[in-house]
């Protein structure tokens, strides 16, 4: 049975660099971008899972304004079924209801939800950079404290060395032993997750107790008409704390 799937997105900025379409069983589809055929027999590795093969896309096929991705297949009973597809590249994203746009790449973030800063569907990690001069004095310890964040965990990197992981209270890492005289580079890496990239996107419950097949098949009052994304990033300014080291008798 012949089946045709059409996906629409807007482009407010033209992407540069490599562009890929990640989809399962790509060789079974006839693929077109804005009416131009794309060879699905050529792939370039995988993304997230071995089943998601990356098909190279000529960036020149993307145009400002409305864009269409068309997939055609002769659907057979042995086919594993339709799965979500992903457009991958160095660009930002914006969501307005059901309308999705690609935007210019994100080069800088403010404290707060990165979903609203051009990383709507981003599932990787983000490092926030800072510099610290010198080391604390004798009998002092220096801590990086992260009051509030949204993500899987926080990794603190000092001068290219991992100093510790934050995944529970008190949300702080002692970085004293990783500091050198002079300027120190400190990275606060928010480790992302697959919630916004893989969904469920259309369930009215933003924070389900757990996620299974039913959460992807919302109906009635459970249906969310749009993309119900969760916040990610540093939600409050980090704090550097210097404390006097005490020794017990």
Rosetta blueprint (number, residue, H / E / L):
1 X L
2 X E
3 X E
4 X E
5 X E
6 X E
7 X E
8 X E
9 X E
10 X E
11 X E
12 X L
13 X L
14 X L
15 X L
16 X L
17 X L
18 X L
19 X E
20 X E
21 X E
22 X E
23 X E
24 X E
25 X L
26 X H
27 X H
28 X H
29 X L
30 X E
31 X E
32 X E
33 X E
34 X L
35 X L
36 X E
37 X E
38 X E
39 X L
40 X L
41 X L
42 X L
43 X L
44 X L
45 X L
46 X E
47 X L
48 X L
49 X L
50 X L
51 X L
52 X E
53 X E
54 X E
55 X E
56 X E
57 X E
58 X L
59 X H
60 X H
61 X H
62 X L
63 X L
64 X L
65 X E
66 X E
67 X E
68 X E
69 X E
70 X E
71 X E
72 X E
73 X E
74 X E
75 X L
76 X L
77 X L
78 X L
79 X L
80 X L
81 X L
82 X L
83 X L
84 X L
85 X L
86 X E
87 X E
88 X E
89 X E
90 X L
91 X L
92 X E
93 X E
94 X E
95 X E
96 X E
97 X L
98 X L
99 X E
100 X E
101 X E
102 X E
103 X E
104 X L
105 X L
106 X L
107 X L
108 X L
109 X L
110 X L
111 X L
112 X L
113 X L
114 X H
115 X H
116 X H
117 X H
118 X L
119 X L
120 X L
121 X L
122 X L
123 X L
124 X L
125 X L
126 X E
127 X E
128 X E
129 X E
130 X E
131 X E
132 X E
133 X E
134 X L
135 X L
136 X L
137 X L
138 X L
139 X L
140 X E
141 X E
142 X E
143 X E
144 X E
145 X E
146 X L
147 X L
148 X L
149 X E
150 X E
151 X L
152 X L
153 X E
154 X E
155 X E
156 X E
157 X E
158 X E
159 X L
160 X L
161 X E
162 X E
163 X E
164 X E
165 X E
166 X E
167 X L
168 X L
169 X L
170 X L
171 X L
172 X E
173 X E
174 X E
175 X L
176 X H
177 X H
178 X H
179 X L
180 X L
181 X L
182 X L
183 X E
184 X E
185 X E
186 X E
187 X E
188 X E
189 X E
190 X E
191 X E
192 X L
193 X L
194 X L
195 X H
196 X H
197 X H
198 X H
199 X L
200 X L
201 X L
202 X L
203 X E
204 X L
205 X L
206 X L
207 X L
208 X L
209 X L
210 X L
211 X L
212 X L
213 X H
214 X H
215 X H
216 X H
217 X L
218 X L
219 X L
220 X H
221 X H
222 X H
223 X E
224 X L
225 X L
226 X L
227 X L
228 X L
229 X L
230 X L
231 X L
232 X L
233 X E
234 X E
235 X L
236 X L
237 X L
238 X L
239 X E
240 X E
241 X E
242 X E
243 X E
244 X E
245 X L
246 X L
247 X L
248 X L
249 X L
